[in-house]
Amino acid sequence: MCGIAGLFARDPHASIDRSVLTAMRDAMTHRGPDGEGLWLADGVGLAHRRLSVIDVEGSPQPMRSADGRSVIVFNGEIYNYRALRHELGQLGHRFATEGDTEVILAAYQEWGADCLARLNGMFAFAIYDTHARSFFLARDRFGVKPLFTAILPDGTFAFASELKGLLAHPRIERKIDPLAIEDYFAWGYVPDHRSILLGVGKLPAGHYQVVEPGNAPRPPVCWYDISFADRHHLSEADEREAIRAHLHDAVQSRMVSDVPIGAFLSGGVDSSTVVAMMADIAQRQVTTCSIGFDVADLDETEHARLIADRFGTMHHEKIVDPALFGRVDRIAAMFDEPFADASALPTAEVCALARQHVTVALSGDGADEAFAGYRRHVFHAAEQRARDMVPATIRKMGFGPLGALYPKADWAPRPLRAKSTLQALALSGEEAYARALSIMAPEARKALFSPAMVRELGGYRAEQPLVELMRRAPARNGLDRAQYADLKFWLPGDILTKVDRTSMAASLEAREPLLDHTLVEFAARLPVSRRITGGEGKYALKRAMAGELPQNILHRPKQGFVLPIAHWFRHDLKEGARAVVRNPRLLDTGWFDRETLVNLAENHISGRRDHARELWQLLMLDRSMASLAEKT
């Protein structure tokens, strides 16, 4: 795992400032504490920070191809590099190292952009062709590894693994994009189609981009998409064996490492599945790490210990005070962009714990998206069945007014929130799912923003890109479209961003075997009845692991890293909530309606309403803006 950066001047004879490129690289030292490298030529420079995992003593970067024509900087791991190396060797390629970086270079020289479909891994890389004087940048299928890009005022193209790498360049403009603020208050993060800063972008997951001399970068090209359009027709027994075979191969390929490797273990189905497979494959005792809280309702360590004992792992756990709000500034600095998924706090804690024992950790991320494991999938599938039975005009005229009149009950479990259900049934499936996925509804955001901000948005709603994505999805039904949206939008924007930044902050490589593309593609062809059965999601995966994992692990309610932020803002952070809604750093932007901000805080503190998530968003935006200012 690594950090990469580069500069490509419009003028082919321009000199690249070595000190600036070095600053960009070293702003990401946490991503690669084991080594560093620079490569400069007329009008171009590449930089690399290395976390050594494969071929520890070899494979320095930036790396030149055997013929000297191409130079690469690469962040990630290619799990099938040995098979590719053998294939390329038969085609006449010769290798001087034992790592995967040189294999990517040879694959690109042999197959061009088509090499991407042959790579099984997580990656973001840039290859510079010294003859054509052009760049080829690419990102993995699901967006495990990030890549930020920008055009500087003089036309120089710049890229880096993290925004802080670009911010180390003195000519990066630091003007915040108001559309990103709208996106952030809808989702709690800035999605991949945008950056918090105007003029900065992100190469989307499953895309590549070509940058040529003297021209604006070509638009990114989609090289991979997941399809839900087909179904397989296997028996349940054959399906179970196929899933287990995919799981075995995915985990085994991700256990290749020249440094110590372990796993995160929460005691949920997903991480327990990974650990079970590792224990079956490993030639030695598996190392597992868990984080727990000293509040029983929030703690999962009992379940993690059960799995650790079952598979004889070398288990490490740390019990922490759930009042992790003292680490908010550190979290904001990790992400650069505002990021309001509060589970980033305990995720950072478990990454730091894991790094004390291993350099690589396998996670269970991706299974919920691939196998329909979220409760919202169950609700959406049920709502979609109702939509299919009632014409849209009747739904809109009947359910819409009822939803408007029905009292709001945020405190109630989702099935009892009739207001939310009625409002959802009045909408299209795509609009309803976007509302279910969002933190703040459009009307709440409109009330939060000032009239000037609303005008500046020009009618843009954060839900629009998600709705459009769902409508053009290669899918058969509403559940397909919801999962497609999760894999293409939510997963890279929230889950994978969280894991990348928190793990890399600890100089830990996190790998996601349950996002192996062959496994995800198999899951996308499952009939709906094999994904959700009896109101329970992730049915096929649970059935595949039955007998290996205990029933109380397979069927216990999904928990995740839950923090008591509502309690914080009524007690320890009560004055902090009042301070943030009055903070000039936020108010002076002109984005917000001041009275609405004050009411958010006071209504929450008094217990009249639950505005914990909105207050957390405001707090993280404030801390992110402070962090961005420090990087100026």
C-alpha positions in Angstrom: 0.0 0.0 0.0 1.3 3.4 -0.9 0.8 7.1 -1.6 1.4 8.4 -5.1 1.5 11.9 -6.6 2.5 13.5 -9.9 2.7 16.6 -12.0 2.4 17.0 -15.8 3.1 20.4 -17.2 1.3 21.8 -20.3 4.7 23.1 -21.5 6.9 20.0 -22.3 10.0 22.0 -21.5 8.9 23.3 -18.2 10.9 22.2 -15.1 9.1 20.5 -12.2 9.8 22.0 -8.8 11.4 19.1 -6.9 10.7 20.7 -3.6 6.9 21.0 -4.4 6.7 17.4 -5.6 8.5 16.2 -2.5 6.1 18.1 -0.3 3.1 16.5 -2.1 4.7 13.1 -1.5 5.6 13.7 2.1 2.2 15.0 3.0 1.2 11.3 2.7 4.1 9.8 4.6 1.6 7.8 6.7 0.6 5.9 3.5 4.2 4.7 3.0 6.6 5.0 5.9 9.0 2.3 4.5 10.4 4.1 1.4 10.2 7.0 -0.9 11.0 7.9 -4.5 11.0 10.7 -7.1 11.3 10.6 -10.9 11.6 13.8 -12.9 12.0 14.7 -16.5 11.2 17.7 -18.7 7.6 18.7 -17.8 6.8 15.7 -15.7 7.4 14.4 -12.2 6.3 11.3 -10.3 6.5 10.7 -6.5 5.9 7.6 -4.3 5.7 6.7 -0.7 5.9 2.9 0.1 4.4 0.6 2.7 6.4 -2.6 2.0 4.1 -5.7 1.7 5.2 -7.7 -1.3 8.9 -8.0 -2.5 9.9 -6.0 0.6 13.5 -5.5 -0.4 12.8 -4.9 -4.1 10.3 -3.1 -6.4 11.2 0.5 -5.8 9.0 3.2 -7.2 8.7 5.2 -9.4 9.5 2.2 -11.6 10.6 2.2 -15.2 9.7 -0.6 -17.7 12.4 -2.9 -19.0 12.6 -1.0 -22.2 12.7 2.4 -20.4 9.6 3.7 -22.2 7.1 3.7 -19.4 7.3 4.8 -15.7 4.7 3.9 -13.1 3.6 4.9 -9.6 1.2 2.4 -8.1 -0.9 2.2 -4.9 -2.5 -1.1 -4.0 -2.1 -4.9 -4.5 -2.6 -7.1 -7.5 -3.6 -10.5 -6.1 -3.2 -12.5 -9.3 0.1 -11.0 -10.3 2.0 -14.3 -10.2 -0.4 -15.8 -12.8 -0.1 -12.7 -15.0 3.7 -12.7 -14.6 3.8 -16.3 -15.9 1.5 -15.4 -18.8 3.5 -12.4 -19.7 6.7 -14.3 -19.4 5.4 -16.7 -22.1 4.8 -13.7 -24.3 8.4 -12.7 -24.0 8.5 -10.2 -21.1 11.3 -10.4 -18.6 11.2 -9.3 -15.0 13.9 -7.9 -12.7 11.8 -7.9 -9.5 9.4 -10.2 -7.6 6.6 -7.7 -7.1 3.3 -6.8 -8.8 4.3 -3.3 -9.9 6.5 -4.5 -12.7 3.7 -6.9 -13.8 1.3 -4.0 -14.3 3.9 -2.2 -16.4 4.3 -5.2 -18.6 0.6 -5.9 -18.8 0.0 -2.3 -19.9 2.7 -2.5 -22.6 1.2 -5.8 -23.8 -2.5 -5.1 -23.7 -3.0 -1.4 -23.2 -6.1 -0.3 -21.4 -7.5 -3.9 -21.8 -4.9 -5.0 -19.1 -7.3 -3.6 -16.5 -9.8 -6.4 -16.9 -7.0 -8.9 -16.2 -6.1 -7.3 -12.9 -7.7 -8.8 -9.8 -6.9 -6.4 -7.0 -7.2 -3.0 -5.5 -5.3 -0.2 -7.2 -4.8 3.3 -8.3 -1.9 3.9 -10.6 -0.5 6.3 -13.2 1.8 5.2 -16.1 3.7 7.8 -18.0 4.7 7.0 -21.6 7.9 8.9 -22.3 7.5 8.4 -26.1 4.0 9.7 -26.5 4.4 12.0 -23.5 1.0 11.0 -22.1 -0.4 9.6 -18.9 -2.7 6.7 -18.3 -4.4 6.7 -14.9 -6.6 3.9 -13.6 -8.6 3.0 -10.5 -9.9 -0.4 -9.4 -13.4 -1.8 -10.0 -15.1 -0.7 -6.7 -12.9 2.2 -5.7 -10.9 0.6 -2.8 -7.9 2.9 -3.6 -8.4 6.7 -4.1 -7.1 9.1 -6.7 -7.6 12.9 -6.7 -6.8 15.0 -9.7 -6.7 18.7 -10.5 -5.7 21.2 -13.1 -3.5 24.0 -11.8 -3.9 27.6 -13.0 -1.0 27.3 -15.5 -2.6 24.1 -17.0 -0.4 21.6 -15.1 -2.2 18.3 -14.4 -1.7 17.1 -10.8 -2.8 14.0 -9.0 -2.3 12.4 -5.6 -3.7 9.6 -3.5 -5.2 12.0 -1.0 -6.4 15.6 -1.1 -3.7 16.6 1.3 -1.1 15.6 -1.3 -2.6 18.1 -3.7 -3.0 20.7 -1.0 0.8 20.6 -0.5 1.0 22.3 -3.9 1.0 26.1 -3.4 -1.0 26.7 -6.5 -4.0 24.5 -5.7 -7.1 26.8 -5.3 -8.9 26.2 -2.1 -12.4 27.5 -2.9 -15.1 25.2 -1.6 -17.7 24.0 -4.0 -21.3 24.8 -2.8 -22.6 21.7 -4.6 -20.3 19.6 -2.5 -21.9 21.2 0.6 -25.3 20.2 -0.6 -24.0 16.7 -1.3 -22.3 16.5 2.1 -25.5 17.4 4.0 -27.4 14.8 2.1 -25.0 11.9 2.4 -22.5 12.7 5.2 -19.6 12.6 2.8 -18.7 14.1 -0.6 -19.4 11.5 -3.3 -16.9 10.4 -5.9 -18.4 12.6 -8.6 -17.3 15.7 -6.7 -14.7 17.0 -4.4 -15.0 19.6 -1.6 -12.9 22.0 -3.6 -13.7 23.5 -7.0 -11.3 22.4 -9.6 -10.4 19.2 -7.8 -11.9 15.9 -8.9 -11.7 12.2 -8.2 -11.1 9.5 -10.8 -14.3 7.4 -10.4 -14.1 3.7 -9.4 -13.8 1.4 -12.4 -12.5 4.2 -14.7 -9.4 5.2 -16.5 -8.3 8.5 -17.9 -5.8 9.6 -20.5 -3.9 12.9 -20.3 -2.0 14.0 -23.4 0.4 16.9 -24.0 -1.0 20.3 -24.5 -4.7 19.1 -24.2 -7.2 19.1 -21.5 -7.5 15.6 -19.9 -9.9 13.4 -21.7 -13.1 12.5 -19.8 -12.7 9.4 -17.6 -13.7 6.1 -19.4 -15.6 3.4 -17.6 -13.8 0.1 -17.9 -15.8 -1.9 -15.4 -19.5 -2.0 -14.4 -21.4 -4.5 -12.3 -24.5 -6.0 -13.8 -27.7 -7.3 -12.0 -29.4 -8.0 -15.3 -28.9 -11.8 -15.3 -29.8 -14.6 -13.0 -28.3 -18.0 -12.4 -30.5 -21.1 -11.9 -28.4 -23.2 -9.5 -29.9 -25.5 -6.9 -29.5 -24.2 -3.3 -26.8 -26.9 -2.7 -24.8 -25.9 -5.8 -25.2 -22.2 -5.0 -23.9 -22.8 -1.5 -20.8 -24.6 -2.8 -20.2 -22.0 -5.4 -20.3 -19.2 -2.8 -18.0 -21.1 -0.6 -15.6 -21.7 -3.5 -15.6 -18.0 -4.3 -15.1 -17.0 -0.7 -12.1 -19.5 -0.4 -10.4 -18.1 -3.5 -11.0 -14.5 -2.5 -9.6 -14.9 1.0 -6.7 -17.1 -0.2 -5.6 -14.6 -2.8 -5.6 -11.8 -0.3 -3.4 -13.7 2.2 -0.4 -13.4 -0.1 2.0 -11.2 1.9 5.7 -11.0 2.8 4.8 -9.3 6.1 2.5 -10.2 9.1 -1.2 -10.5 8.2 -4.4 -10.7 10.3 -8.0 -9.7 10.3 -10.5 -7.3 11.8 -13.1 -9.3 13.8 -16.3 -7.8 15.1 -18.2 -11.0 15.6 -20.7 -10.2 12.8 -21.4 -12.5 9.9 -19.0 -10.8 7.5 -15.8 -10.6 9.5 -16.5 -14.0 11.0 -16.8 -15.4 7.5 -13.4 -14.0 6.6 -11.8 -15.4 9.7 -13.3 -18.8 9.2 -11.9 -19.0 5.7 -8.5 -17.7 6.9 -8.4 -20.3 9.6 -9.1 -23.0 7.0 -6.4 -21.8 4.7 -3.6 -20.6 7.0 -0.6 -22.7 7.9 -0.3 -20.8 11.2 -2.5 -19.3 13.8 -4.6 -16.4 12.5 -4.2 -13.0 14.2 -7.5 -11.1 14.9 -8.2 -7.7 16.4 -11.4 -6.3 17.9 -12.4 -3.0 19.5 -15.0 -2.9 22.3 -16.7 -0.4 24.4 -17.2 -0.3 28.2 -21.0 0.2 27.6 -22.8 -3.2 27.2 -25.3 -2.0 24.6 -22.5 -0.9 22.3 -20.0 -3.7 22.8 -19.5 -6.7 20.4 -16.4 -8.2 21.9 -18.3 -11.1 23.4 -19.3 -12.2 19.9 -15.8 -11.6 18.6 -14.3 -13.8 21.4 -16.7 -16.5 20.5 -15.4 -16.6 16.9 -11.8 -16.2 18.0 -12.2 -19.2 20.4 -14.0 -21.3 17.7 -11.2 -20.8 15.2 -8.3 -20.7 17.6 -7.0 -17.2 16.6 -4.4 -15.1 18.4 -6.9 -12.5 19.5 -6.3 -9.0 20.5 -8.9 -6.6 21.8 -9.0 -3.1 23.2 -11.8 -1.7 25.3 -12.3 2.0 24.9 -14.5 4.7 26.4 -17.2 5.3 23.8 -16.7 9.0 24.4 -14.2 9.3 21.5 -15.2 12.9 20.6 -11.8 14.0 21.8 -10.3 12.5 18.7 -12.6 14.5 16.3 -9.8 16.8 15.1 -7.5 13.9 14.3 -10.3 12.2 12.3 -11.0 15.4 10.3 -7.3 15.7 9.4 -7.3 12.1 8.1 -10.1 12.7 5.7 -9.4 16.3 4.4 -12.9 16.5 3.1 -15.8 16.6 5.6 -16.8 13.1 6.6 -19.6 12.5 9.0 -19.7 8.7 9.4 -19.2 8.6 13.1 -18.0 5.0 12.9 -14.7 6.4 11.5 -13.7 7.0 15.2 -13.8 3.3 16.3 -12.6 2.2 12.9 -9.5 4.3 13.4 -9.1 2.7 16.9 -9.2 -0.9 15.6 -6.8 0.0 12.8 -4.3 1.4 15.3 -4.7 -1.7 17.4 -4.2 -4.0 14.4 -1.0 -2.2 13.4 0.6 -3.1 16.7 0.5 -6.7 15.6 0.3 -6.9 11.7 1.0 -4.9 8.6 -2.0 -6.2 6.6 -5.5 -6.8 7.9 -8.5 -8.4 6.0 -11.9 -6.9 6.6 -15.5 -7.9 6.0 -16.5 -4.9 4.0 -18.6 -5.3 0.9 -20.8 -8.2 1.8 -23.8 -6.1 2.8 -23.7 -4.3 -0.6 -23.2 -7.5 -2.6 -25.6 -9.8 -0.7 -28.3 -7.3 0.3 -27.4 -7.2 4.0 -28.7 -3.8 5.0 -32.1 -3.4 6.7 -32.9 -0.7 4.1 -32.6 -3.4 1.4 -35.4 -5.4 3.2 -37.6 -2.4 3.5 -37.0 -1.2 0.0 -37.8 -4.6 -1.5 -41.1 -4.7 0.5 -42.0 -1.2 -0.5 -41.2 -2.0 -4.2 -43.6 -4.9 -4.1 -46.3 -2.5 -2.9 -45.4 0.0 -5.6 -45.7 -2.6 -8.3 -49.3 -3.3 -7.2 -50.5 0.3 -7.1 -50.3 2.8 -10.1 -48.0 5.7 -9.6 -50.8 8.4 -9.8 -52.8 6.7 -7.1 -49.8 6.3 -4.9 -48.8 9.9 -5.3 -52.4 11.2 -4.6 -53.1 8.8 -1.8 -49.9 8.0 0.1 -48.3 11.5 -0.4 -51.0 13.5 1.6 -51.2 10.8 4.2 -47.5 10.9 4.7 -47.6 14.7 5.1 -50.3 14.4 7.8 -48.8 11.5 9.7 -46.8 12.5 12.8 -43.0 12.1 12.6 -41.6 9.4 14.9 -37.8 9.3 14.6 -37.6 7.4 17.9 -39.5 4.4 16.6 -38.1 1.4 14.8 -38.2 1.8 11.0 -41.2 -0.6 10.5 -43.3 1.6 12.8 -42.4 4.9 11.2 -45.6 5.0 9.0 -44.8 8.6 8.0 -41.5 7.5 6.3 -43.2 4.4 4.7 -46.1 6.5 3.3 -43.8 9.1 2.0 -41.7 6.5 0.4 -44.6 4.8 -1.3 -45.7 8.1 -2.9 -42.3 8.3 -4.6 -40.6 6.4 -7.4 -38.4 3.5 -6.1 -35.3 5.5 -7.0 -36.4 8.7 -5.3 -37.5 6.7 -2.2 -34.2 4.8 -1.9 -32.3 8.1 -2.3 -34.3 9.5 0.6 -33.8 6.3 2.7 -30.0 6.5 2.1 -29.7 10.2 2.9 -29.1 11.8 6.3 -31.1 15.0 5.6 -34.1 15.1 3.3 -34.2 17.9 0.6 -36.8 19.9 2.6 -34.6 19.8 5.7 -31.5 20.9 3.7 -33.5 23.8 2.2 -34.5 24.9 5.7 -30.9 24.6 6.9 -29.5 26.7 4.0 -29.7 30.5 3.6 -31.8 31.9 0.7 -28.5 32.9 -0.9 -27.2 29.4 -0.7 -30.4 28.0 -2.2 -30.1 30.3 -5.1 -26.4 29.4 -5.6 -27.4 25.7 -5.8 -29.5 26.6 -8.8 -32.1 23.9 -8.3 -29.4 21.1 -7.8 -30.4 18.3 -5.4 -27.9 15.9 -4.1 -30.3 13.0 -4.9 -30.2 13.6 -8.6 -27.0 11.8 -9.5 -28.1 8.8 -7.4 -31.5 8.6 -8.9 -30.1 8.8 -12.4 -27.6 6.1 -11.6 -30.3 3.8 -10.4 -32.5 4.5 -13.4 -29.8 3.5 -15.9 -28.6 0.5 -13.8 -28.3 -2.9 -15.6 -30.9 -4.4 -13.3 -34.2 -6.2 -13.2 -36.0 -4.8 -10.2 -35.9 -2.3 -7.3 -33.6 -4.3 -5.1 -31.1 -4.8 -7.9 -31.1 -1.0 -8.5 -30.6 -0.3 -4.7 -27.7 -2.7 -4.5 -26.2 -1.3 -7.7 -26.4 2.2 -6.2 -24.8 1.0 -3.0 -21.9 -0.5 -4.9 -21.4 2.4 -7.2 -22.2 5.4 -4.9 -22.3 4.6 -1.2 -19.5 2.0 -1.1 -16.7 4.1 -2.6 -18.0 7.4 -1.1 -18.4 6.2 2.5 -17.3 2.7 3.4 -14.1 2.4 1.4 -13.1 6.0 2.0 -13.5 5.4 5.7 -11.4 2.2 5.7 -8.7 3.6 3.4 -8.1 6.8 5.4 -8.3 5.2 8.9 -6.1 2.2 7.9 -3.5 4.3 6.0 -3.3 6.8 8.9 -2.0 3.8 10.9 0.2 2.7 8.0 -1.9 -0.5 7.9 -2.9 -2.2 4.6 -6.6 -3.2 4.7 -7.8 -5.8 2.1 -11.5 -6.5 1.3 -11.9 -10.2 0.2 -15.7 -9.9 0.1 -15.3 -7.4 -2.7 -13.5 -9.8 -5.0 -15.2 -9.0 -8.3 -15.9 -12.6 -9.2 -17.7 -13.1 -5.8 -19.7 -9.8 -6.2 -20.6 -10.7 -9.8 -21.9 -14.1 -8.6 -23.9 -12.5 -5.9 -25.4 -10.0 -8.4 -27.0 -12.9 -10.3 -28.7 -14.4 -7.2 -32.5 -14.5 -7.4 -34.1 -12.0 -5.0 -35.5 -14.9 -2.9 -31.9 -16.0 -2.2 -30.9 -12.6 -1.1 -33.8 -11.7 1.2 -35.9 -14.4 2.8 -38.4 -14.1 5.6 -37.5 -10.5 6.1 -33.9 -11.3 6.6 -31.1 -10.1 4.2 -27.8 -11.7 3.2 -29.7 -15.1 3.1 -27.4 -16.8 0.6 -24.2 -15.9 2.4 -25.6 -17.0 5.8 -26.8 -20.3 4.3 -23.3 -20.8 2.8 -21.7 -20.4 6.2 -24.3 -22.4 8.2 -22.6 -25.2 10.1 -19.3 -23.3 10.2 -20.6 -20.2 12.0 -22.8 -20.4 15.1 -26.5 -19.6 14.6 -26.4 -16.8 17.1 -23.7 -15.2 14.9 -25.5 -15.8 11.6 -28.8 -14.4 12.7 -28.1 -11.8 15.4 -29.2 -8.2 14.5 -26.6 -6.2 12.6 -24.9 -3.8 14.9 -21.7 -2.2 13.5 -19.7 0.5 15.3 -22.5 2.5 17.0 -21.6 5.6 19.0 -23.9 7.5 21.4 -23.7 10.8 19.6 -27.3 11.8 20.6 -26.3 11.4 24.2 -23.0 13.3 23.7 -24.8 16.3 22.3 -27.2 16.4 25.3 -24.4 16.0 27.9 -20.6 16.1 27.3 -20.9 17.9 23.9 -23.9 20.1 24.8 -21.9 23.3 24.9 -19.9 22.1 21.9 -23.2 21.8 19.9 -24.2 25.4 20.9 -20.7 26.6 20.0 -20.6 25.0 16.5 -23.9 26.4 15.4 -22.7 29.9 16.4 -19.1 29.4 15.0 -18.1 32.3 12.7 -16.2 29.7 10.6 -19.6 28.3 9.5 -21.7 31.4 9.7 -19.4 33.6 7.7 -19.7 31.3 4.7 -23.2 32.6 4.1 -24.4 29.0 3.5 -26.7 28.6 6.5 -29.8 30.1 8.0 -28.6 31.2 11.5 -32.0 30.7 13.2 -32.3 27.1 11.9 -28.8 26.2 13.2 -29.6 27.5 16.7 -32.9 25.7 16.7 -31.2 22.4 15.7 -29.0 22.6 18.7 -31.5 23.7 21.2 -34.3 21.3 20.1 -31.8 18.4 20.4 -30.4 19.5 23.8 -33.9 19.8 25.2 -34.9 16.4 24.0 -37.7 17.7 21.8 -36.1 16.3 18.6 -33.2 14.1 17.6 -30.9 16.2 15.5 -27.7 14.3 16.5 -26.7 13.4 12.9 -27.2 16.9 11.7 -25.2 18.3 14.6 -22.4 15.8 13.9 -22.4 16.9 10.3 -22.0 20.5 11.3 -19.3 19.6 13.8 -17.3 17.6 11.2 -17.7 20.3 8.6 -16.4 22.9 11.0 -13.4 20.7 11.9 -12.7 19.8 8.3 -12.7 23.5 7.3 -10.3 24.2 10.2 -8.1 21.3 8.9 -8.1 22.6 5.3 -7.1 26.0 6.5 -4.2 24.6 8.4 -3.0 22.9 5.1 -3.0 26.3 3.3 
